């Protein structure tokens, strides 16, 4: 999330219609037809169970909203996204308020860990050299002590943009970012009692640099994840674009350069499950949101629930509305009525979903997927 995190950490440290036929997203359908069916069958056989995730607020305020979101949407939330503070190294290395709020709550905590502070001098190169390992050790030790040893850590998210201090844009920065990520993982894994998993998380689509250049290596990554919001500076101007503009934008996000299909293939190539760490509908004060966009909602839910994409979790960003930005589909100030109804429809539909693909002998076979389980 580009604009909201600095606001969040300041406060924290402080009935669906019939399914649209055109929106079935077979995201890995081979261009060559049945000849690619064995690979598809093999990939589907290892599809992970899907966890529905949520970001709703910070700290103890988020816990109540998890129950509210479950009631409003029917989604059995089993993963909650949070953000450590990011102003100083002290904020980054002592997120006790996060662990104390979410430990032993019956869901997996995903903690966004800033790689560098925004108000103190620090570099990715020094991080890659191990200069900041004491801070990563502090986070890990505090998590274990608080009973949050199974936290899913998300270091340096959205690094392929230019809006965070740990941006991998520039000469040598991709290599430095990857080295920093390896230091974070190695240091945290050295702490006794930890059972952490680690999320490598660029933004979807082409950003400021090719994100894959900053991949730290399979040994350091448990999930390849992406963030995606219904924003567009190409097709949206007034938060209420035409259906044609919405379809064009969804096609770009799905099939375009470094779109969702690219990242599903990337994760599969590296034998990693795919995560969606942040996603959401959008109204923006500058007009570049898709508004109450059923095309985006149906496209996302079809992609997420298709076992061929091996999506392990998908976290909706249901944050409190601001004057310039809205994502909320449940709770006070909720918007996007049509898309919210479609969300409920898809959650209900997913409980009994199955996918038919070609098997190795060329016959059709139906593969069911257990969608609701804790990750």
C-alpha positions in Angstrom: 0.0 0.0 0.0 1.7 3.2 -1.1 -0.1 6.1 0.5 -1.7 4.7 3.7 1.2 3.0 5.6 2.9 6.1 7.0 -0.5 7.2 8.3 -1.2 3.7 9.7 2.1 3.4 11.6 1.8 6.9 13.1 -1.6 5.8 14.5 -0.4 2.3 15.3 2.9 3.1 17.1 0.8 5.4 18.5 -26.5 -10.8 -2.8 -24.4 -11.5 -5.6 -25.9 -11.6 -9.1 -25.3 -14.5 -11.4 -21.6 -15.0 -12.2 -20.4 -13.0 -15.2 -19.4 -15.6 -17.8 -16.8 -13.4 -19.4 -14.9 -13.1 -16.1 -13.8 -16.7 -15.7 -10.0 -16.3 -15.5 -8.1 -19.4 -16.5 -4.9 -17.7 -15.7 -2.5 -20.5 -16.8 -4.3 -21.8 -19.8 -1.6 -22.9 -22.3 -1.5 -21.2 -25.7 -0.6 -24.5 -27.2 -3.7 -26.4 -26.1 -3.8 -29.9 -24.6 0.0 -30.5 -25.1 0.6 -28.5 -22.0 -2.0 -30.4 -19.9 0.5 -32.6 -18.0 2.3 -29.5 -16.6 -1.1 -28.0 -15.5 -2.2 -31.2 -13.8 1.1 -31.5 -12.0 1.0 -27.9 -10.9 -2.6 -28.2 -9.6 -1.8 -31.3 -7.6 0.4 -29.2 -5.3 -2.0 -26.2 -5.0 -1.9 -25.0 -1.4 -5.0 -24.4 0.6 -6.3 -20.9 0.4 -6.4 -18.6 3.4 -8.6 -15.4 3.4 -6.6 -12.5 4.9 -7.5 -9.0 6.2 -6.0 -5.7 7.0 -8.5 -3.6 8.9 -6.6 -1.4 11.4 -3.6 -1.5 13.8 -3.1 -3.3 17.0 -6.1 -4.3 19.2 -8.5 -2.3 17.1 -7.9 -4.8 14.3 -9.1 -7.8 16.3 -12.7 -6.7 16.7 -12.8 -5.8 13.0 -11.7 -9.3 12.1 -14.9 -10.7 13.6 -17.0 -7.9 12.0 -15.5 -8.6 8.6 -16.2 -12.3 9.0 -19.9 -11.6 9.8 -20.3 -9.1 7.0 -18.7 -11.1 4.2 -18.7 -14.7 5.3 -15.0 -14.9 4.7 -13.3 -17.2 7.3 -10.4 -14.9 8.0 -7.3 -16.8 9.1 -4.6 -14.3 8.3 -4.2 -10.7 9.5 -1.8 -8.1 8.0 0.0 -5.6 10.2 2.7 -3.0 9.9 5.6 -2.3 12.3 6.5 1.3 12.8 9.0 2.8 10.4 10.2 6.2 11.6 13.2 5.0 13.5 15.2 1.8 14.2 13.5 1.7 17.6 10.1 1.6 16.0 11.2 -1.1 13.6 12.9 -3.3 16.1 10.4 -3.2 18.9 6.9 -4.0 17.5 5.8 -5.5 20.8 2.4 -3.7 20.5 1.8 -5.7 17.3 2.8 -9.1 18.7 0.8 -8.5 22.0 -2.3 -7.6 20.1 -2.3 -10.6 17.7 -0.5 -13.5 19.4 -2.7 -16.6 20.1 -5.7 -15.1 18.4 -6.4 -18.1 16.1 -5.0 -16.6 12.9 -1.6 -16.1 11.3 -0.1 -12.7 11.7 1.7 -11.3 8.7 4.0 -8.5 9.8 5.3 -5.9 7.4 8.9 -5.2 8.4 10.5 -1.9 7.2 14.0 -2.6 5.9 15.2 0.9 6.6 13.9 3.8 8.7 12.5 6.9 7.1 13.9 9.3 9.6 17.5 8.0 10.2 20.3 7.5 7.7 20.6 3.9 6.5 21.3 2.0 3.3 20.5 -1.3 1.7 24.3 -1.9 1.1 25.0 -1.7 4.9 22.0 -3.9 5.5 23.4 -6.4 3.0 26.7 -6.3 4.9 25.0 -7.3 8.2 25.1 -3.9 9.9 21.5 -4.0 11.0 21.3 -7.6 12.1 20.8 -6.7 15.7 17.5 -5.1 14.8 16.2 -8.2 13.0 17.3 -10.3 15.9 15.3 -8.0 18.3 12.1 -8.4 16.2 12.5 -12.2 16.2 13.2 -12.5 19.9 10.2 -10.3 20.8 7.9 -12.3 18.5 8.9 -15.6 20.2 8.6 -14.1 23.7 5.1 -12.8 22.9 3.9 -16.1 21.6 4.0 -15.0 17.9 6.7 -17.4 16.8 4.7 -18.5 13.8 4.5 -14.9 12.3 4.8 -14.6 8.6 7.4 -11.9 8.1 7.2 -9.5 5.1 10.4 -7.5 4.9 10.7 -4.5 2.6 7.5 -4.9 0.7 6.8 -3.0 -2.6 10.5 -2.5 -3.2 10.1 -2.1 -6.9 8.5 1.3 -6.5 10.2 4.6 -5.3 8.0 5.4 -2.4 9.8 3.6 0.5 13.4 4.0 1.8 14.3 0.5 0.8 13.5 1.0 -2.9 15.6 -1.3 -5.1 15.7 1.3 -7.9 19.2 2.4 -9.0 22.6 1.0 -9.8 23.4 -1.9 -7.5 20.3 -1.5 -5.4 18.6 -4.7 -6.6 21.6 -6.7 -5.5 21.8 -4.8 -2.2 18.1 -5.4 -1.5 18.4 -9.1 -2.1 21.4 -9.2 0.2 19.5 -7.3 2.9 16.6 -9.7 2.6 19.0 -12.6 3.1 20.4 -11.0 6.2 16.9 -10.5 7.6 15.9 -14.1 7.0 19.2 -15.7 8.2 19.2 -13.6 11.4 15.6 -14.2 12.3 15.9 -17.9 11.6 18.8 -18.1 14.1 16.6 -17.2 17.0 15.6 -20.2 19.1 11.9 -21.1 19.1 11.0 -19.3 15.9 8.7 -20.9 13.2 8.6 -17.9 10.9 7.8 -17.9 7.2 9.1 -15.1 4.9 7.2 -13.2 2.2 9.0 -11.6 -0.8 6.5 -9.0 -2.0 6.8 -6.7 -5.0 4.0 -4.6 -6.4 2.2 -6.0 -9.4 2.7 -4.7 -13.0 5.8 -2.8 -14.3 6.9 -0.3 -11.7 10.2 1.5 -11.4 12.5 -1.6 -11.9 12.2 -5.3 -12.8 11.3 -6.8 -9.4 12.7 -10.2 -10.3 16.2 -8.8 -10.3 15.9 -8.4 -6.5 14.9 -12.0 -5.8 17.0 -13.2 -2.9 17.0 -16.9 -3.7 14.6 -19.8 -3.1 16.3 -20.7 0.2 15.2 -17.4 1.7 11.6 -17.2 0.5 8.5 -19.1 1.6 5.9 -17.1 -0.4 6.2 -15.0 -3.5 3.5 -12.4 -3.1 2.2 -9.3 -4.8 0.1 -6.2 -4.0 -2.6 -5.0 -6.3 -5.2 -2.2 -6.1 -7.7 -1.0 -8.6 -5.8 2.1 -9.5 -5.0 3.3 -13.0 -3.4 6.4 -14.5 -4.0 4.9 -18.0 -7.7 4.0 -18.0 -9.3 5.8 -15.0 -10.0 9.5 -14.6 -13.1 9.9 -12.4 -13.6 6.9 -10.1 -16.4 5.8 -12.3 -14.8 4.5 -15.6 -16.8 2.9 -18.4 -17.1 -0.9 -18.5 -14.7 -0.9 -21.5 -12.1 1.0 -19.5 -12.5 -1.4 -16.6 -12.1 -4.4 -18.8 -9.0 -2.9 -20.4 -7.5 -2.2 -17.1 -8.2 -5.7 -15.7 -6.7 -7.3 -18.9 -3.5 -5.1 -18.3 -3.3 -6.2 -14.7 -3.8 -9.9 -15.5 -2.0 -10.3 -18.8 0.3 -7.3 -19.1 4.0 -7.0 -18.3 4.6 -8.4 -14.8 0.9 -8.8 -14.3 -0.8 -11.5 -12.2 -0.1 -14.3 -14.7 3.6 -13.4 -14.8 3.9 -13.7 -11.0 1.9 -16.9 -10.9 4.3 -18.4 -13.4 7.3 -16.9 -11.5 6.2 -18.5 -8.2 5.5 -21.8 -9.9 8.9 -21.8 -11.5 10.5 -21.3 -8.1 8.2 -23.9 -6.4 6.7 -21.3 -4.2 3.0 -20.6 -3.4 1.7 -17.3 -4.5 0.3 -14.8 -2.0 -1.7 -11.6 -2.4 -0.6 -9.6 0.6 -2.7 -6.5 -0.2 -5.5 -6.1 -2.7 -8.5 -3.8 -2.8 -11.1 -1.8 -4.7 -10.4 1.9 -4.8 -11.9 5.4 -4.7 -9.2 8.1 -4.9 -9.6 11.9 -4.6 -7.5 12.3 -7.8 -10.0 10.2 -9.7 -7.6 7.3 -10.6 -9.7 4.6 -8.8 -12.0 2.1 -10.4 -14.8 2.8 -8.0 -17.5 0.1 -7.5 -15.8 -2.2 -10.0 -17.4 -5.6 -10.4 -15.0 -6.4 -13.3 -12.0 -6.0 -11.0 -13.7 -7.9 -8.1 -14.8 -10.8 -10.3 -11.4 -11.0 -12.0 -9.5 -11.0 -8.7 -11.7 -13.6 -7.0 -11.6 -15.8 -10.0 -7.8 -15.6 -10.1 -7.5 -16.2 -6.4 -9.8 -19.2 -6.2 -8.4 -20.9 -9.3 -6.2 -23.7 -7.9 -4.0 -23.5 -11.1 -2.6 -20.2 -9.7 -1.6 -21.9 -6.4 -2.7 -18.8 -4.4 -2.0 -19.6 -0.7 -3.6 -16.5 0.8 -5.3 -13.3 -0.3 -5.6 -10.3 2.1 -8.2 -7.7 1.4 -7.1 -4.2 2.5 -10.2 -3.0 4.4 -8.6 -0.1 6.0 -10.5 2.8 7.6 -11.4 5.3 4.9 -9.5 8.6 4.5 -10.6 11.7 2.7 -8.4 10.9 -0.3 -8.5 7.1 -0.4 -11.1 4.4 0.2 -11.0 0.6 0.0 -13.6 -0.4 2.6 -16.2 -3.0 1.7 -17.5 -3.6 5.2 -17.9 -1.7 8.4 -18.4 2.0 9.0 -18.1 4.0 5.8 -18.2 1.0 3.6 -18.7 1.6 -0.1 -18.6 -0.4 -3.3 -22.0 -1.9 -2.8 -22.2 -4.0 -6.0 -18.6 -5.3 -5.7 -19.1 -6.0 -1.9 -22.1 -8.2 -2.8 -19.9 -10.0 -5.4 -17.2 -10.6 -2.8 -19.8 -12.3 -0.5 -21.0 -14.4 -3.5 -17.4 -15.5 -4.4 -16.6 -16.5 -0.7 -19.7 -18.6 -0.6 -19.0 -20.1 -4.0 -15.4 -20.9 -3.1 -16.4 -23.2 -0.3 -17.5 -25.9 -2.8 -15.4 -24.9 -5.8 -13.7 -27.3 -8.1 -11.8 -26.9 -11.4 -11.9 -29.1 -14.5 -8.7 -29.4 -16.5 -7.2 -31.9 -18.9 -5.4 -34.8 -17.3 -2.3 -36.6 -18.6 -4.4 -38.9 -20.9 -6.2 -36.0 -22.4 -9.5 -36.6 -20.6 -11.3 -34.1 -18.4 -10.8 -34.4 -14.7 -12.2 -32.4 -11.8 -9.8 -31.4 -9.1 -11.3 -30.1 -5.9 -9.5 -27.8 -3.6 -9.9 -27.3 0.2 -10.2 -23.6 0.3 -10.7 -22.7 4.0 -7.7 -23.7 6.2 -5.3 -21.9 8.3 -1.9 -21.0 7.0 
